[in-house]
């Protein structure tokens, strides 16, 4: 019996071997994790590619879409899609999908973990203790419960963060592009005003031009010397230079970042600033999230190639 020919796809970002293996069970996979090597791969196999699998950070440009005559769909591995040229894709009739809701639980959990770690000085205290400290590293730290939490980006992840914060009796405020009439939380029409009203500001907003450097010096000054910033959205949302200066000048009390500009290399200006915790974009890294990412990609590509409705198309 003749074996069916698998559809050929490009995976255009660094991905774990187990994920490539899972995708290879469904497709003929061409992996190109380095952006500078994409053109060479497209030149070699582009006329056979029906799908591109990428992520929000790596994206996929319109100029390469135009060189893939059989391309039917670009699928984001995860929820983010800020560097995929969605406008060009729609002009070319190419579907664009993402993993909406696939990492909500993991990212929300990590956001709260970062908040607790920076406010309660967990990392620095542990490091100081290992280095022989005791009296000099013990200092009063703010409580978490009963404080005012501001969330920038009240999507699925923002709502999950808010739900967790309710367990700690926090008052919850949020800023979005527009107010959600169904939300039980207090909407604040500007990010500066939100920062003025809260003790902790958590960013769960998507990246892209619409949110670029929204968290700037003005917002950080509004957050103030007792305020803490957490970012689990996208690195581009926070102005790195402004954050580094505000931390050094004690304009804010501290920050915790899972995402930052220039990933994967931590900007030099952040390496030695005080009261900062960073993790390597792992908020969505959990076995359950990865299983959901894979299922979302495979289900969406298969639906597209068979003419079935897409599972999670990127909204207009």
MARFIBA-114409 format. One record per residue: residue in three letters; chain; x, y, z of N, C-alpha, C, O in turn; residue number from 1. Coordinates in steps of 0.05 Angstrom, whole numbers. Example, Ala and Ser with C-alpha at 12.3 -4.5 7.8 and 13.67 -1.06 7.14 Angstrom:
<kolvexs>
["ALA" "A" [264 -114 156] [246 -90 156] [264 -66 156] [285 -66 169] 1],
["SER" "A" [257 -45 142] [273 -21 143] [258 1 157] [268 23 161] 2],
</kolvexs>
This chain:
<kolvexs>
["UNK" "A" [17 -24 0] [0 0 0] [18 25 0] [36 27 16] 1],
["UNK" "A" [12 44 -17] [28 68 -19] [22 86 5] [-1 92 11] 2],
["UNK" "A" [44 95 17] [41 112 41] [34 141 32] [44 151 12] 3],
["UNK" "A" [15 153 47] [6 180 40] [30 200 44] [46 197 63] 4],
["UNK" "A" [31 219 26] [52 239 28] [43 260 49] [21 271 48] 5],
["UNK" "A" [61 265 68] [55 284 89] [58 313 78] [76 319 62] 6],
["UNK" "A" [40 331 86] [43 359 79] [70 370 89] [79 362 111] 7],
["UNK" "A" [82 387 74] [108 399 82] [104 425 95] [90 443 85] 8],
["UNK" "A" [117 428 118] [114 453 134] [142 463 143] [161 448 144] 9],
["UNK" "A" [143 489 148] [167 501 160] [161 507 189] [140 519 196] 10],
["UNK" "A" [180 499 206] [179 508 234] [202 528 237] [225 521 235] 11],
["UNK" "A" [194 553 243] [213 575 240] [222 588 266] [227 612 267] 12],
["UNK" "A" [224 572 287] [234 583 312] [247 561 328] [242 537 322] 13],
["UNK" "A" [263 567 348] [275 546 364] [254 531 380] [238 544 394] 14],
["UNK" "A" [253 505 378] [233 490 391] [245 464 402] [264 453 390] 15],
["UNK" "A" [234 454 423] [244 429 435] [241 405 417] [224 404 400] 16],
["UNK" "A" [260 386 420] [261 363 402] [235 347 403] [226 336 383] 17],
["UNK" "A" [223 345 427] [199 329 429] [176 341 413] [159 327 402] 18],
["UNK" "A" [175 368 411] [155 381 396] [159 376 366] [140 371 351] 19],
["UNK" "A" [184 378 357] [190 372 329] [182 343 322] [172 338 300] 20],
["UNK" "A" [188 325 341] [181 297 336] [150 294 333] [141 279 316] 21],
["UNK" "A" [135 307 351] [106 305 350] [96 317 323] [78 305 311] 22],
["UNK" "A" [107 339 315] [98 351 289] [106 333 266] [92 332 246] 23],
["UNK" "A" [129 320 268] [138 303 246] [120 278 242] [121 266 221] 24],
["UNK" "A" [105 271 262] [86 249 258] [63 257 240] [49 239 229] 25],
["UNK" "A" [59 283 236] [37 293 220] [46 305 193] [32 304 173] 26],
["UNK" "A" [71 317 194] [80 332 171] [109 326 165] [124 315 181] 27],
["UNK" "A" [117 333 140] [146 334 134] [156 361 143] [148 381 132] 28],
["UNK" "A" [173 361 163] [181 385 177] [208 395 167] [227 380 166] 29],
["UNK" "A" [210 421 161] [235 434 155] [239 454 177] [225 474 179] 30],
["UNK" "A" [259 449 194] [264 466 217] [285 487 211] [307 480 203] 31],
["UNK" "A" [278 512 215] [297 534 211] [295 553 234] [281 573 233] 32],
["UNK" "A" [310 547 256] [308 564 280] [322 591 278] [316 608 295] 33],
["UNK" "A" [340 594 259] [355 619 256] [343 636 235] [340 628 212] 34],
["UNK" "A" [335 661 242] [321 679 223] [338 683 198] [327 684 176] 35],
["UNK" "A" [364 686 201] [381 692 178] [382 669 158] [391 673 135] 36],
["UNK" "A" [373 645 165] [375 622 147] [348 616 134] [346 597 118] 37],
["UNK" "A" [328 633 139] [301 628 128] [301 629 97] [290 612 84] 38],
["UNK" "A" [313 650 87] [312 654 58] [324 631 43] [313 622 22] 39],
["UNK" "A" [346 620 53] [359 597 39] [340 573 39] [338 558 19] 40],
["UNK" "A" [326 569 61] [307 546 62] [284 551 43] [275 533 29] 41],
["UNK" "A" [273 575 43] [251 582 24] [260 578 -5] [244 568 -21] 42],
["UNK" "A" [284 586 -11] [294 582 -38] [295 553 -46] [291 545 -69] 43],
["UNK" "A" [300 536 -26] [304 507 -31] [278 492 -32] [274 475 -50] 44],
["UNK" "A" [259 497 -14] [235 481 -12] [209 497 -13] [187 485 -10] 45],
["UNK" "A" [211 523 -19] [188 540 -16] [164 533 -33] [141 537 -25] 46],
["UNK" "A" [168 521 -56] [146 514 -74] [129 491 -64] [109 484 -75] 47],
["UNK" "A" [138 478 -42] [124 455 -31] [111 460 -4] [97 443 7] 48],
["UNK" "A" [116 483 8] [107 489 35] [78 498 36] [70 516 21] 49],
["UNK" "A" [62 484 53] [34 491 56] [28 505 82] [7 518 85] 50],
["UNK" "A" [46 503 101] [42 516 127] [68 525 140] [89 512 136] 51],
["UNK" "A" [67 547 154] [89 556 170] [81 556 199] [60 567 206] 52],
["UNK" "A" [98 545 216] [93 545 245] [114 562 258] [138 557 254] 53],
["UNK" "A" [106 583 272] [125 601 284] [115 609 312] [97 595 323] 54],
["UNK" "A" [126 630 323] [115 640 348] [115 670 347] [124 682 327] 55],
["UNK" "A" [105 683 368] [103 712 367] [129 727 365] [131 747 351] 56],
["UNK" "A" [149 716 378] [176 729 378] [189 727 351] [200 746 341] 57],
["UNK" "A" [189 703 339] [202 699 314] [186 708 290] [197 719 270] 58],
["UNK" "A" [160 705 291] [142 715 270] [148 703 243] [162 683 240] 59],
["UNK" "A" [136 715 222] [140 708 194] [132 731 177] [109 740 178] 60],
["UNK" "A" [151 742 160] [145 766 145] [130 761 119] [130 740 108] 61],
["UNK" "A" [116 782 111] [101 781 86] [118 775 62] [108 761 43] 62],
["UNK" "A" [142 785 61] [159 781 38] [165 751 34] [169 742 11] 63],
["UNK" "A" [166 736 55] [171 707 52] [145 693 46] [145 672 32] 64],
["UNK" "A" [122 703 56] [96 691 49] [93 692 19] [83 673 7] 65],
["UNK" "A" [101 714 7] [97 717 -22] [114 698 -39] [110 694 -63] 66],
["UNK" "A" [134 686 -26] [152 667 -40] [144 638 -35] [158 619 -44] 67],
["UNK" "A" [121 634 -22] [111 607 -17] [84 603 -32] [63 609 -20] 68],
["UNK" "A" [84 595 -57] [60 595 -73] [38 576 -63] [15 580 -69] 69],
["UNK" "A" [46 555 -47] [26 536 -37] [18 542 -8] [2 527 3] 70],
["UNK" "A" [28 564 3] [23 569 32] [-7 574 37] [-19 591 24] 71],
["UNK" "A" [-18 559 56] [-46 561 63] [-50 574 90] [-71 587 95] 72],
["UNK" "A" [-30 570 108] [-35 578 136] [-9 584 150] [11 570 146] 73],
["UNK" "A" [-9 604 168] [13 609 187] [1 605 214] [-18 618 222] 74],
["UNK" "A" [14 587 229] [3 580 256] [23 588 278] [47 580 277] 75],
["UNK" "A" [14 604 297] [31 612 319] [30 590 340] [9 580 348] 76],
["UNK" "A" [54 582 349] [57 562 370] [55 577 397] [76 586 407] 77],
["UNK" "A" [31 579 408] [26 595 431] [7 617 425] [-4 619 402] 78],
["UNK" "A" [2 634 444] [-18 655 441] [-8 680 426] [-24 693 412] 79],
["UNK" "A" [18 686 428] [29 710 416] [32 708 386] [38 687 375] 80],
["UNK" "A" [28 731 372] [31 731 343] [41 759 333] [37 765 310] 81],
["UNK" "A" [53 774 350] [59 802 344] [78 807 320] [76 827 307] 82],
["UNK" "A" [95 788 315] [114 791 292] [106 775 268] [122 772 249] 83],
["UNK" "A" [82 765 267] [71 753 242] [58 775 227] [42 790 237] 84],
["UNK" "A" [64 777 201] [52 798 184] [24 790 177] [19 779 155] 85],
["UNK" "A" [6 795 195] [-22 787 191] [-35 802 168] [-51 790 153] 86],
["UNK" "A" [-28 827 165] [-40 843 143] [-33 831 116] [-50 828 99] 87],
["UNK" "A" [-7 824 112] [1 812 86] [-13 785 82] [-21 778 60] 88],
["UNK" "A" [-14 770 104] [-27 743 102] [-56 746 92] [-64 731 74] 89],
["UNK" "A" [-70 764 103] [-98 768 95] [-100 777 66] [-118 769 51] 90],
["UNK" "A" [-82 795 58] [-82 804 30] [-77 781 11] [-87 780 -12] 91],
["UNK" "A" [-61 761 20] [-54 738 3] [-74 715 6] [-71 694 -7] 92],
["UNK" "A" [-94 718 24] [-113 696 28] [-102 673 45] [-111 651 42] 93],
["UNK" "A" [-82 679 61] [-70 659 79] [-82 661 107] [-83 683 118] 94],
["UNK" "A" [-90 639 118] [-102 639 144] [-79 643 165] [-57 635 161] 95],
["UNK" "A" [-86 656 187] [-68 660 209] [-82 652 235] [-104 662 241] 96],
["UNK" "A" [-70 634 250] [-82 624 275] [-62 625 298] [-38 628 293] 97],
["UNK" "A" [-73 624 322] [-55 623 345] [-67 605 366] [-90 596 364] 98],
["UNK" "A" [-52 601 387] [-60 583 409] [-75 597 430] [-66 598 453] 99],
["UNK" "A" [-97 609 424] [-113 625 443] [-120 608 467] [-133 587 464] 100],
["UNK" "A" [-113 617 491] [-120 603 515] [-103 579 523] [-108 566 543] 101],
["UNK" "A" [-82 573 506] [-67 549 511] [-48 551 535] [-42 530 548] 102],
["UNK" "A" [-40 575 543] [-21 577 565] [-31 595 587] [-16 604 605] 103],
["UNK" "A" [-57 599 588] [-69 618 607] [-62 610 636] [-54 627 651] 104],
["UNK" "A" [-66 585 643] [-62 577 671] [-33 580 679] [-27 590 700] 105],
["UNK" "A" [-15 570 661] [14 571 667] [24 600 670] [38 606 689] 106],
["UNK" "A" [16 618 652] [25 645 654] [14 660 678] [28 675 691] 107],
["UNK" "A" [-11 655 684] [-23 668 707] [-10 659 733] [-4 675 751] 108],
["UNK" "A" [-5 633 735] [10 622 759] [37 635 761] [45 643 783] 109],
["UNK" "A" [51 637 739] [78 649 740] [78 678 747] [95 688 761] 110],
["UNK" "A" [58 692 738] [55 721 745] [53 725 775] [66 742 786] 111],
["UNK" "A" [37 708 787] [34 710 817] [60 702 831] [67 713 851] 112],
["UNK" "A" [73 681 820] [99 673 832] [119 695 830] [134 700 850] 113],
["UNK" "A" [121 709 808] [139 732 805] [132 754 824] [150 766 837] 114],
["UNK" "A" [106 760 826] [97 781 844] [106 775 873] [117 793 887] 115],
["UNK" "A" [101 751 882] [108 743 909] [138 744 913] [148 754 933] 116],
["UNK" "A" [153 735 893] [182 733 895] [195 761 898] [213 765 914] 117],
["UNK" "A" [185 781 882] [198 807 883] [188 823 908] [204 836 920] 118],
["UNK" "A" [162 821 914] [152 837 937] [163 826 963] [170 842 981] 119],
["UNK" "A" [165 800 966] [175 788 991] [205 783 991] [216 772 1010] 120],
["UNK" "A" [219 792 969] [248 790 968] [259 762 970] [279 757 983] 121],
["UNK" "A" [244 743 958] [251 715 960] [279 708 948] [295 695 962] 122],
["UNK" "A" [284 717 924] [308 709 910] [333 722 924] [352 707 930] 123],
["UNK" "A" [332 748 929] [355 761 941] [360 750 969] [384 747 977] 124],
["UNK" "A" [339 744 984] [343 734 1011] [356 706 1011] [373 700 1027] 125],
["UNK" "A" [347 690 992] [358 663 989] [388 664 982] [404 649 993] 126],
["UNK" "A" [394 682 963] [422 684 954] [439 695 977] [462 685 981] 127],
["UNK" "A" [429 715 992] [444 726 1014] [449 706 1036] [471 705 1048] 128],
["UNK" "A" [429 689 1041] [432 669 1062] [453 648 1054] [470 640 1071] 129],
["UNK" "A" [454 640 1029] [474 621 1019] [502 633 1021] [522 618 1024] 130],
["UNK" "A" [504 660 1020] [530 673 1022] [538 680 1050] [557 694 1055] 131],
["UNK" "A" [523 669 1070] [530 673 1098] [516 695 1112] [522 701 1135] 132],
["UNK" "A" [497 708 1098] [483 730 1111] [461 722 1129] [452 699 1128] 133],
["UNK" "A" [453 740 1146] [429 735 1163] [417 762 1171] [397 771 1160] 134],
["UNK" "A" [430 775 1190] [418 800 1200] [416 821 1178] [396 835 1176] 135],
["UNK" "A" [437 823 1162] [437 844 1142] [418 840 1119] [412 859 1104] 136],
["UNK" "A" [407 815 1116] [388 810 1094] [359 807 1104] [341 802 1088] 137],
["UNK" "A" [355 811 1130] [328 809 1140] [317 837 1143] [327 854 1158] 138],
["UNK" "A" [295 842 1129] [283 869 1130] [253 865 1126] [244 846 1113] 139],
["UNK" "A" [237 883 1137] [208 881 1134] [200 884 1104] [211 901 1090] 140],
["UNK" "A" [182 866 1095] [173 867 1067] [143 871 1067] [129 862 1085] 141],
["UNK" "A" [132 884 1046] [104 889 1045] [87 863 1044] [96 843 1033] 142],
["UNK" "A" [63 864 1055] [44 843 1052] [34 843 1023] [34 863 1009] 143],
["UNK" "A" [24 819 1015] [10 817 989] [-20 820 992] [-33 834 977] 144],
["UNK" "A" [-31 807 1012] [-60 807 1016] [-70 835 1022] [-58 851 1036] 145],
["UNK" "A" [-94 840 1010] [-107 865 1015] [-97 889 999] [-107 911 1003] 146],
["UNK" "A" [-77 885 982] [-65 907 967] [-81 912 941] [-100 898 935] 147],
["UNK" "A" [-74 933 928] [-87 941 903] [-71 931 879] [-47 938 876] 148],
["UNK" "A" [-83 915 863] [-70 904 839] [-81 916 814] [-105 917 809] 149],
["UNK" "A" [-63 926 797] [-70 936 771] [-61 916 749] [-39 906 750] 150],
["UNK" "A" [-79 911 730] [-73 892 708] [-75 908 682] [-96 919 676] 151],
["UNK" "A" [-53 908 667] [-54 920 640] [-57 897 620] [-38 881 616] 152],
["UNK" "A" [-81 895 608] [-87 873 590] [-106 853 603] [-97 833 613] 153],
["UNK" "A" [-132 859 603] [-151 842 616] [-163 822 595] [-187 822 591] 154],
["UNK" "A" [-145 806 583] [-154 784 566] [-157 759 583] [-161 761 608] 155],
["UNK" "A" [-154 736 571] [-157 711 585] [-136 709 608] [-143 700 630] 156],
["UNK" "A" [-111 716 602] [-90 714 622] [-95 735 644] [-93 729 668] 157],
["UNK" "A" [-102 759 636] [-108 780 657] [-130 771 675] [-129 776 699] 158],
["UNK" "A" [-151 760 664] [-174 750 681] [-165 728 699] [-174 727 722] 159],
["UNK" "A" [-148 710 690] [-138 688 707] [-120 699 729] [-121 689 751] 160],
["UNK" "A" [-104 720 723] [-88 732 745] [-107 745 765] [-103 742 789] 161],
["UNK" "A" [-127 759 756] [-146 772 774] [-160 751 792] [-164 756 816] 162],
["UNK" "A" [-168 729 780] [-182 708 796] [-164 698 818] [-173 694 841] 163],
["UNK" "A" [-138 694 813] [-119 685 833] [-115 707 854] [-114 701 878] 164],
["UNK" "A" [-114 732 845] [-110 754 864] [-133 757 883] [-130 766 906] 165],
["UNK" "A" [-157 750 875] [-181 752 892] [-177 735 917] [-187 741 939] 166],
["UNK" "A" [-162 713 915] [-158 695 938] [-141 709 959] [-141 700 982] 167],
["UNK" "A" [-127 730 952] [-111 745 971] [-124 772 977] [-111 791 986] 168],
["UNK" "A" [-150 774 973] [-166 797 981] [-156 823 968] [-158 844 980] 169],
["UNK" "A" [-145 821 944] [-135 845 931] [-158 860 918] [-177 848 908] 170],
["UNK" "A" [-155 886 917] [-173 903 901] [-162 904 873] [-138 909 870] 171],
["UNK" "A" [-178 898 853] [-168 895 826] [-178 917 807] [-202 922 805] 172],
["UNK" "A" [-159 929 794] [-164 950 774] [-151 941 748] [-132 925 748] 173],
["UNK" "A" [-161 952 726] [-148 944 700] [-150 966 679] [-167 984 681] 174],
["UNK" "A" [-132 964 660] [-133 981 636] [-132 964 611] [-115 946 610] 175],
["UNK" "A" [-149 970 593] [-151 956 567] [-154 976 545] [-157 1000 551] 176],
["UNK" "A" [-154 967 520] [-162 986 498] [-190 997 502] [-195 1020 496] 177],
["UNK" "A" [-207 980 513] [-234 989 519] [-245 974 544] [-235 953 551] 178],
["UNK" "A" [-264 986 556] [-276 974 580] [-292 949 573] [-305 948 553] 179],
["UNK" "A" [-289 929 591] [-305 905 588] [-330 908 607] [-327 906 631] 180],
["UNK" "A" [-353 912 595] [-377 917 610] [-384 894 629] [-397 897 649] 181],
["UNK" "A" [-375 870 622] [-382 846 638] [-362 841 660] [-366 824 677] 182],
["UNK" "A" [-340 857 661] [-319 852 681] [-329 863 708] [-340 884 710] 183],
["UNK" "A" [-323 847 730] [-330 857 757] [-309 876 768] [-313 886 790] 184],
["UNK" "A" [-287 880 753] [-265 896 764] [-267 925 754] [-282 932 736] 185],
["UNK" "A" [-252 942 767] [-254 971 763] [-237 979 739] [-212 975 739] 186],
["UNK" "A" [-249 989 718] [-235 998 694] [-224 1026 698] [-237 1044 709] 187],
["UNK" "A" [-198 1030 690] [-185 1056 691] [-178 1064 663] [-164 1048 649] 188],
["UNK" "A" [-186 1088 654] [-183 1094 625] [-155 1100 615] [-151 1101 591] 189],
["UNK" "A" [-135 1104 633] [-108 1108 624] [-89 1092 641] [-94 1086 664] 190],
["UNK" "A" [-66 1084 629] [-47 1068 644] [-33 1084 666] [-27 1073 687] 191],
["UNK" "A" [-29 1110 661] [-17 1127 682] [-35 1128 706] [-26 1125 729] 192],
["UNK" "A" [-61 1132 701] [-80 1133 723] [-81 1106 738] [-83 1106 762] 193],
["UNK" "A" [-80 1084 723] [-79 1058 736] [-55 1055 754] [-58 1047 777] 194],
["UNK" "A" [-32 1063 744] [-8 1061 760] [-9 1078 786] [1 1070 806] 195],
["UNK" "A" [-22 1101 784] [-25 1118 807] [-42 1105 829] [-38 1111 853] 196],
["UNK" "A" [-60 1088 821] [-80 1078 840] [-72 1051 853] [-85 1042 872] 197],
["UNK" "A" [-50 1038 844] [-45 1011 853] [-18 1008 866] [0 1025 864] 198],
["UNK" "A" [-15 986 881] [10 979 893] [27 961 874] [52 964 873] 199],
["UNK" "A" [13 944 859] [27 926 841] [15 929 813] [-10 930 810] 200],
["UNK" "A" [32 931 793] [23 932 765] [33 908 750] [57 904 747] 201],
["UNK" "A" [14 892 740] [21 868 725] [14 872 696] [-9 879 689] 202],
["UNK" "A" [33 869 678] [28 872 649] [23 844 637] [40 827 638] 203],
["UNK" "A" [0 841 625] [-7 817 610] [-17 824 582] [-33 810 570] 204],
["UNK" "A" [-8 847 572] [-17 857 546] [-1 844 524] [22 837 528] 205],
["UNK" "A" [-13 842 500] [2 832 477] [23 852 468] [21 876 475] 206],
["UNK" "A" [41 843 451] [61 861 440] [52 874 415] [28 873 408] 207],
["UNK" "A" [71 885 400] [64 899 375] [64 929 378] [68 940 399] 208],
["UNK" "A" [59 942 355] [61 971 354] [40 985 373] [46 1006 384] 209],
["UNK" "A" [17 972 377] [-4 985 393] [3 988 422] [-8 1005 436] 210],
["UNK" "A" [22 971 432] [29 972 461] [58 978 465] [68 976 487] 211],
["UNK" "A" [73 986 444] [102 990 446] [108 1011 467] [99 1034 465] 212],
["UNK" "A" [125 1003 487] [134 1021 508] [111 1036 522] [114 1059 530] 213],
["UNK" "A" [88 1023 524] [66 1035 539] [74 1039 568] [67 1059 580] 214],
["UNK" "A" [90 1021 579] [100 1024 606] [126 1040 604] [147 1029 599] 215],
["UNK" "A" [124 1067 607] [146 1085 603] [153 1099 629] [143 1091 650] 216],
["UNK" "A" [170 1119 628] [179 1132 652] [155 1145 667] [154 1145 691] 217],
["UNK" "A" [136 1156 652] [113 1169 664] [97 1149 680] [88 1154 703] 218],
["UNK" "A" [93 1125 669] [78 1104 683] [93 1095 708] [81 1092 729] 219],
["UNK" "A" [119 1092 705] [135 1082 728] [136 1103 750] [134 1096 774] 220],
["UNK" "A" [138 1128 743] [137 1149 764] [110 1149 778] [108 1154 802] 221],
["UNK" "A" [89 1144 762] [62 1143 774] [59 1119 793] [45 1121 813] 222],
["UNK" "A" [72 1097 787] [71 1073 804] [85 1079 831] [75 1071 852] 223],
["UNK" "A" [107 1094 830] [118 1105 854] [137 1087 870] [140 1064 863] 224],
["UNK" "A" [150 1099 891] [171 1085 905] [163 1061 922] [180 1046 931] 225],
["UNK" "A" [137 1057 925] [127 1033 939] [115 1013 920] [104 993 929] 226],
["UNK" "A" [116 1019 894] [103 1003 874] [121 982 862] [145 985 860] 227],
["UNK" "A" [109 960 852] [123 938 839] [111 932 812] [87 933 808] 228],
["UNK" "A" [128 926 793] [120 920 765] [126 890 759] [148 880 766] 229],
["UNK" "A" [107 877 747] [111 850 737] [103 849 707] [82 860 700] 230],
["UNK" "A" [120 837 690] [113 835 662] [114 806 653] [135 794 653] 231],
["UNK" "A" [90 795 645] [89 769 633] [76 770 605] [69 750 594] 232],
["UNK" "A" [74 795 595] [61 798 568] [82 796 546] [88 774 537] 233],
["UNK" "A" [93 819 538] [114 819 518] [135 840 526] [128 861 538] 234],
["UNK" "A" [160 835 520] [181 853 529] [179 881 517] [186 900 531] 235],
["UNK" "A" [168 883 493] [165 909 480] [146 928 494] [146 952 488] 236],
["UNK" "A" [129 917 512] [110 934 526] [124 953 546] [114 975 551] 237],
["UNK" "A" [147 945 556] [161 961 576] [186 974 563] [201 961 550] 238],
["UNK" "A" [189 1000 568] [212 1015 559] [236 1007 577] [237 1015 600] 239],
["UNK" "A" [254 992 566] [276 981 582] [294 1002 594] [301 1001 618] 240],
["UNK" "A" [300 1022 578] [317 1044 589] [304 1058 612] [317 1064 632] 241],
["UNK" "A" [278 1064 609] [264 1077 631] [263 1060 655] [266 1069 678] 242],
["UNK" "A" [258 1034 652] [257 1015 675] [283 1014 689] [284 1016 714] 243],
["UNK" "A" [305 1011 674] [332 1010 687] [338 1035 703] [347 1033 726] 244],
["UNK" "A" [331 1058 692] [336 1083 707] [319 1085 732] [328 1094 753] 245],
["UNK" "A" [293 1077 729] [275 1080 751] [282 1060 774] [278 1066 797] 246],
["UNK" "A" [292 1037 767] [301 1018 787] [326 1029 801] [328 1028 826] 247],
["UNK" "A" [345 1039 785] [370 1049 797] [365 1074 815] [377 1077 835] 248],
["UNK" "A" [346 1090 807] [339 1115 822] [319 1110 844] [311 1129 857] 249],
["UNK" "A" [310 1085 847] [289 1078 867] [263 1093 863] [249 1099 882] 250],
["UNK" "A" [257 1098 837] [231 1110 830] [209 1090 836] [187 1098 845] 251],
["UNK" "A" [214 1064 831] [196 1042 839] [211 1023 858] [236 1024 859] 252],
["UNK" "A" [196 1007 872] [209 990 892] [222 965 880] [241 955 891] 253],
["UNK" "A" [211 955 857] [222 932 845] [207 923 821] [185 933 816] 254],
["UNK" "A" [219 904 806] [206 894 782] [213 865 778] [234 856 787] 255],
["UNK" "A" [195 850 766] [200 822 759] [191 817 730] [168 823 724] 256],
["UNK" "A" [208 807 714] [203 805 685] [206 776 676] [227 763 682] 257],
["UNK" "A" [187 765 662] [191 740 648] [197 745 619] [206 728 604] 258],
["UNK" "A" [192 770 610] [196 778 582] [211 804 582] [207 821 600] 259],
["UNK" "A" [228 808 562] [243 833 561] [252 838 532] [253 820 516] 260],
["UNK" "A" [258 863 526] [268 870 500] [295 857 494] [312 855 512] 261],
["UNK" "A" [299 848 469] [324 837 462] [328 808 468] [350 797 467] 262],
["UNK" "A" [306 794 476] [308 765 482] [322 751 459] [317 758 435] 263],
["UNK" "A" [339 731 465] [344 719 492] [365 733 508] [370 724 531] 264],
["UNK" "A" [379 753 498] [400 766 513] [389 788 531] [376 806 522] 265],
["UNK" "A" [394 785 557] [385 805 575] [401 831 570] [425 831 569] 266],
["UNK" "A" [387 853 566] [401 879 561] [421 885 583] [415 881 607] 267],
["UNK" "A" [444 895 575] [465 901 595] [455 920 616] [463 918 640] 268],
["UNK" "A" [438 939 609] [429 959 628] [412 947 650] [408 960 671] 269],
["UNK" "A" [403 922 647] [387 910 668] [403 890 685] [393 881 706] 270],
["UNK" "A" [427 885 677] [442 864 691] [450 870 720] [451 852 737] 271],
["UNK" "A" [455 896 726] [464 903 752] [445 921 768] [453 932 788] 272],
["UNK" "A" [421 925 758] [402 942 772] [392 928 797] [389 903 796] 273],
["UNK" "A" [385 943 817] [375 930 842] [346 923 840] [331 933 823] 274],
["UNK" "A" [337 905 857] [309 899 860] [296 890 834] [274 899 827] 275],
["UNK" "A" [309 872 820] [299 862 795] [302 831 794] [323 821 801] 276],
["UNK" "A" [280 817 787] [281 789 782] [274 784 753] [255 796 743] 277],
["UNK" "A" [289 767 740] [283 760 712] [282 730 709] [298 715 721] 278],
["UNK" "A" [264 720 693] [263 692 685] [262 691 654] [253 710 641] 279],
["UNK" "A" [272 669 642] [277 669 613] [252 661 596] [252 641 583] 280],
["UNK" "A" [232 678 598] [207 674 582] [197 645 585] [193 631 566] 281],
["UNK" "A" [192 638 610] [184 611 616] [156 610 629] [147 588 637] 282],
["UNK" "A" [142 632 630] [115 633 642] [97 612 629] [80 600 643] 283],
["UNK" "A" [99 609 603] [82 590 589] [94 563 585] [84 546 570] 284],
["UNK" "A" [117 558 598] [131 532 596] [121 513 617] [130 513 640] 285],
["UNK" "A" [102 496 609] [93 474 626] [85 451 608] [78 456 585] 286],
["UNK" "A" [87 427 618] [78 404 601] [50 407 590] [45 401 567] 287],
["UNK" "A" [32 417 606] [4 420 597] [2 441 575] [-12 438 556] 288],
["UNK" "A" [17 463 578] [17 484 558] [28 474 532] [17 480 510] 289],
["UNK" "A" [51 460 533] [63 450 508] [44 431 494] [42 431 469] 290],
["UNK" "A" [31 414 509] [12 395 497] [-11 411 483] [-20 404 461] 291],
["UNK" "A" [-20 433 496] [-41 449 484] [-31 465 460] [-45 468 440] 292],
["UNK" "A" [-6 474 460] [6 488 437] [6 469 413] [-3 477 391] 293],
["UNK" "A" [16 445 417] [17 425 395] [-10 419 384] [-14 418 360] 294],
["UNK" "A" [-29 414 402] [-56 407 393] [-68 430 377] [-81 425 357] 295],
["UNK" "A" [-65 454 387] [-76 478 372] [-64 480 344] [-79 484 325] 296],
["UNK" "A" [-38 477 342] [-24 480 316] [-34 458 297] [-42 463 274] 297],
["UNK" "A" [-34 433 306] [-42 410 289] [-71 412 281] [-78 408 258] 298],
["UNK" "A" [-88 418 301] [-117 419 295] [-123 442 275] [-139 438 257] 299],
["UNK" "A" [-110 464 278] [-115 487 260] [-104 481 232] [-118 487 212] 300],
["UNK" "A" [-80 470 230] [-69 464 203] [-86 443 189] [-92 446 166] 301],
["UNK" "A" [-93 422 204] [-109 401 191] [-136 412 182] [-146 404 161] 302],
["UNK" "A" [-148 429 199] [-174 441 191] [-171 457 166] [-188 455 147] 303],
["UNK" "A" [-150 473 164] [-145 490 141] [-141 473 116] [-153 479 95] 304],
["UNK" "A" [-125 452 118] [-119 436 94] [-142 419 85] [-143 410 62] 305],
["UNK" "A" [-161 414 102] [-184 398 95] [-209 415 89] [-230 404 83] 306],
["UNK" "A" [-207 441 92] [-229 459 87] [-249 461 110] [-271 472 107] 307],
["UNK" "A" [-241 451 134] [-259 454 157] [-255 481 170] [-235 495 165] 308],
["UNK" "A" [-274 489 187] [-271 515 201] [-246 515 219] [-239 495 231] 309],
["UNK" "A" [-232 538 219] [-209 541 236] [-217 541 265] [-239 549 273] 310],
["UNK" "A" [-198 531 282] [-205 529 311] [-201 556 325] [-219 564 340] 311],
["UNK" "A" [-179 569 320] [-173 594 334] [-159 614 316] [-135 620 319] 312],
["UNK" "A" [-174 624 297] [-163 644 278] [-158 670 293] [-173 678 311] 313],
["UNK" "A" [-136 684 285] [-130 710 297] [-153 729 290] [-161 730 266] 314],
["UNK" "A" [-164 744 309] [-187 761 303] [-180 785 285] [-157 793 284] 315],
["UNK" "A" [-200 794 271] [-196 817 253] [-189 842 270] [-185 864 259] 316],
</kolvexs>
